[in-house]
Amino acid sequence: MRSIKHSFILLFSYIKMAIIIGMLFLNPANAGKIFDITITDPGTLNTTLLEEAIVLVENEVLNKIPNTDRTTFFNSMANANAMAGKDLGTDPINKIDYAMVVLGAGAAIDLDDKNFKDLKDSTGDYDYSSAPGAGIQLGLGLGTNGKYLPKKYFKGEKWSTFVNFMPYKYDKDDLLIKIMSAGAHMRYQISKEREVIGWSMLTLEPVFLSFGLEFSRLQIKYAKDFNISQSVSGTSYSASFNATGNLDVTTSTYSIPFEISSGIRLLYLVTLYGGLGVDINTGNSKGTGSLTNSAVSITDGSSTATGTASLNLGEDGEPKVLFSRGFLGLQFNLWNFKIFAQGQKTFGRNLYGVQTGLKYFF
C-alpha cells in the first residue's frame, strides 16, 4: 500500500495544482458571480482609479488559473471518475481455474473537445492545468470460477464472478483526498483458447463477454493561500489581496459496463489483449468554495482603501449517460503473477483512461 501511495504523489499534485486551484475562480466571464471584491472603506481615493486597481487584482488572480467553464469542468470530472475505475475489479483476458486477486490503480483525463496538442504551452511543454477534468481510482478485487453457480441456470465452467472494494485516504498539509471504489461483475467465456503454434509460442486467448455494476467516488478538499500585489500603471496606486481559498469537490458515479475482449499470448510470457465496451453512467460531481481571512488593500501612498473578497462556488455536473470505448492492454505472465497495463479511449470524445496493477492466481 505504501508503494501505491508514493506512486500517486504526482497525480495528487496534478489535481492539487491543475484542478483544485483552477476551480477556485474558473472562467473570467463568470468572475462577477464567483469572485467579488467589496470595498468597505474607500478612504479618499479616486473612484475611477480605485475601480481600475480592483480589476487588476481580479485579472491577476484569474490569469493564474485555467480558463474553464464550470459546467464543463464538473461534467468532465464525472466522466473521468467513471473512466478511471474501469477494469480494476474484473479481468478482461485471463481464464480463472479457482480464484484470483487483483490490486490496481487507474487514472483518467477528459479533454472534452480538445486534443493533447491543445494542452501545449508557449514553450511546447504539456500544460495539464488546461484539462477540464481528471479522475483517479484504486481497486482491490477477488475473482472466482463460476463452478459453484446453480447448474440449472449456469454452465459454471464458462462463468467467472468478481467483487471489488477499495477505500483510500490521503491527508497531508492542506490537501485531503478520499477514494472509494466498489463493484460486482460476471464474465462469460464465449470460446476456448486455441494454440496456433506449439509450445505456447502463439496462443489465441478465449473471447470473454462481461457485465457488472461499478461505483467510484473521489472527494478532494484543498486550501490555498493567495498573496497578490498589483500596481496601476502611470499612477501611484498599488493594490494587494490576501486570502485562503477553500474548495471541496465530490464526484460519485455509477456505471454499468458491457465488454467483449480477447487477445493473443506470445511465448507464454506476454499477452496482448483488447476489446470494446459500452457503459451506462449516472451520478454527479459537485463543488463548493469559499474564502477565509480575505483582505484587500489599495493605496496611493497617502490614503488607503480596505475591503474583503468573497468566493461563492456552488455547481454540479453529470457524466455522459452512454460511453462507447475501445481498450488495449499488455500483460506479463510470471507464473501465478500477472502484471498488466492498459489504455482506454471513448469514441466520439477525447476521454482517456489508463489502468495498471498486479494479479495473482491460485
Secondary structure, 3 states (H helix, E strand, C coil): CHHHHHHCHHHHHHHHHHHHCHHHCCCHHHHHHHEEEEEEECCCCCHHHHHHHHHHHHHHHHHCCCCCCHHHHHHHHHHHHHHHCCCCCCCCCCCCCCEEEEEEEEEEEECCCCCHHHHECCCCCECHHHCCEEEEEEEEEEEEEHHHCCCCCCCHHHEEEEEEEEEEEEEECCEEEEEEEEEEEEEEECCCCEEEECCCCEEECCCEEEEEEEEEEEEEEEEEEEEEEEECCCCCCEEEEEEEEEEEEEEEEEEEEEEEEEEEEECCCEEEEEEEEEEEEEEEEEEEEEEEEEEEEEECCCCEEEEEEEECEEEEECCCCEEEEEEEEEEEEECCEEEEEEEEEECCCCEEEEEEEEEEEC
